[in-house]
Amino acid sequence: MFVSRKKWASILWVCLAVSGVARAQQPGAEQRFADEDRDWGVAPTSQLRQQPYHAPTPREIPGAQVVSTRQLLGMLTRADPPVLIDVLSGEGHLTLAGAKWIAGAGRGSNFLDPVQSILTQLLGQLTGGNKARPVVFFCANSQCWLSYNAALRASAAGYSEVLWYRGGIDAWAEAGLPTAKTVAGR
């Protein structure tokens, strides 16, 4: 079934209204979900994190922009939405509706390893070779370094509009927004 961008935008805003994301909390305040803005005092790094990948993450990332649930939702309603990239391991997990799943993109040891080459190639395909096309990386939640690493990799590959959705799948689901099951090769 094909859903037009205009219809998709309408569906997302209805989800916002139902979930409460669209409701103003306080003037100037934004509702946050699943610890997406929690500060654990972890300093940002430009180096790839090695295992364990499940641990508190920084609130900032060099070479990329951190986006909240509400910000991401707004981006997805634009005429040219960003490419959503799920890097969480484990086939068959829930993900953001419309996301591409690239398991393993946040693993590896350095920016010259085979993971970097594969991710760079896949990003080229997903963006049509446009390194200015916004790409959003996410994984489970704000305690998952896989998306942080993948965003660093995209920045190292020369992408200029790299976004890190720190709250990930948990924040999206907590906000009551559309999810789907991952499918291998998509």
C-alpha positions in Angstrom: 0.0 0.0 0.0 1.4 3.4 -1.0 0.8 6.4 1.2 1.5 9.9 -0.2 3.8 12.2 1.8 0.9 14.5 2.5 -1.2 11.7 3.9 1.9 10.4 5.9 2.3 13.9 7.4 -1.3 13.9 8.4 -1.0 10.5 10.0 2.1 11.6 12.0 0.4 14.8 13.2 -2.6 12.8 14.3 -0.3 10.5 16.2 1.3 13.6 17.8 -2.0 15.0 19.0 -3.1 11.6 20.4 0.2 10.9 22.1 0.4 14.3 23.6 3.6 15.3 21.8 1.8 18.2 20.1 0.3 19.5 23.3 2.3 22.4 24.9 3.7 21.4 28.2 4.9 24.8 29.3 5.7 27.8 27.2 9.0 27.1 25.5 9.2 23.6 27.0 9.3 20.4 24.9 8.1 17.0 26.1 10.8 14.4 26.2 10.5 10.7 26.1 12.5 7.7 27.4 15.5 9.7 28.8 16.2 11.2 25.4 17.7 14.3 27.0 19.1 12.7 30.2 22.5 13.9 31.2 24.7 11.2 32.7 27.8 13.4 32.5 29.4 11.5 29.7 31.7 13.6 27.6 31.4 13.6 23.8 34.1 11.8 21.8 35.1 11.7 18.2 36.4 8.1 18.6 34.3 5.0 18.0 33.0 3.4 21.2 34.0 -0.2 21.6 32.0 -2.8 23.6 30.0 -2.7 25.7 27.7 -0.7 23.4 24.9 -0.5 26.0 25.9 2.3 28.4 25.0 5.9 29.0 25.8 8.2 26.0 26.8 11.9 25.8 24.2 14.6 25.1 26.2 15.9 22.2 28.1 14.4 19.3 31.0 15.9 17.2 30.1 16.4 13.5 26.4 15.7 14.0 23.3 17.2 15.5 21.2 15.6 18.3 17.4 15.6 17.5 14.5 15.0 19.9 11.3 13.1 19.1 9.4 16.2 18.4 12.2 17.6 16.1 12.4 14.4 14.2 8.7 14.2 13.8 8.7 17.7 12.3 11.5 16.8 9.9 9.5 13.7 8.7 6.6 15.9 7.6 8.7 18.0 5.3 8.6 17.6 1.5 12.1 16.0 1.5 12.3 14.1 4.8 15.6 12.7 6.1 16.7 9.1 5.6 16.0 7.1 8.8 18.6 4.5 9.6 18.2 1.9 12.4 21.5 0.4 13.4 20.3 -1.8 16.3 21.3 -5.4 16.2 18.7 -8.2 16.2 16.4 -9.1 13.3 12.6 -8.7 14.0 12.7 -5.8 16.4 10.4 -2.8 16.3 11.7 0.2 14.5 10.5 3.6 13.3 8.0 3.2 10.4 9.9 3.9 7.2 13.4 3.3 8.6 16.1 1.5 6.7 17.8 -1.2 8.9 21.6 -1.4 8.7 22.6 -3.8 11.4 26.3 -3.6 12.4 26.8 0.0 11.1 27.8 1.1 14.6 30.4 -1.7 15.2 34.0 -1.8 14.2 37.2 -0.4 15.4 38.1 2.6 13.3 37.2 4.8 10.3 39.3 2.7 7.9 37.8 -0.7 8.6 35.4 -2.7 6.4 32.3 -1.5 8.3 33.2 2.1 7.2 33.4 1.0 3.6 30.1 -0.9 3.6 28.3 1.9 5.4 29.6 4.6 3.0 28.5 2.5 0.1 25.0 2.0 1.6 24.7 5.6 2.5 25.5 6.5 -1.1 22.7 4.3 -2.3 20.1 5.6 0.3 20.9 9.3 -0.4 21.4 9.0 -4.2 25.0 10.1 -3.6 23.9 13.4 -2.1 26.1 14.0 0.9 24.0 17.0 1.9 20.9 14.8 2.3 19.9 14.6 6.0 20.5 11.1 7.5 19.2 10.2 11.0 20.8 7.4 12.9 19.1 5.7 15.9 19.1 2.5 17.9 17.3 1.3 21.0 17.6 4.3 23.3 19.9 6.9 24.9 22.1 4.1 26.3 23.0 2.7 22.9 26.3 3.7 21.4 25.7 1.9 18.1 23.8 4.9 16.6 26.4 7.3 18.0 29.2 5.4 16.3 27.2 5.2 13.0 26.6 9.0 13.1 30.4 9.5 13.6 31.0 7.2 10.6 28.7 9.1 8.4 30.3 12.4 9.4 33.8 10.9 8.6 32.4 9.8 5.2 31.7 13.4 4.4 28.0 13.7 5.1 27.1 17.2 6.2 23.6 16.7 7.6 24.1 14.0 10.1 21.5 13.7 12.8 21.6 11.5 15.9 18.2 10.5 17.3 19.5 9.7 20.8 16.1 8.6 22.3 15.8 6.0 19.6 13.1 3.4 19.3 12.2 3.6 23.0 11.5 7.3 22.8 9.5 6.9 19.6 7.4 4.1 21.0 6.8 5.9 24.3 5.5 8.9 22.3 3.0 6.6 20.7 4.3 7.1 17.2 4.2 4.5 14.3 6.5 1.6 14.4 7.1 -1.4 12.2 9.1 -4.7 12.3 12.6 -4.7 10.8 13.0 -6.6 7.6 16.4 -8.0 6.5 17.7 -6.0 3.5 15.6 -3.0 4.0 
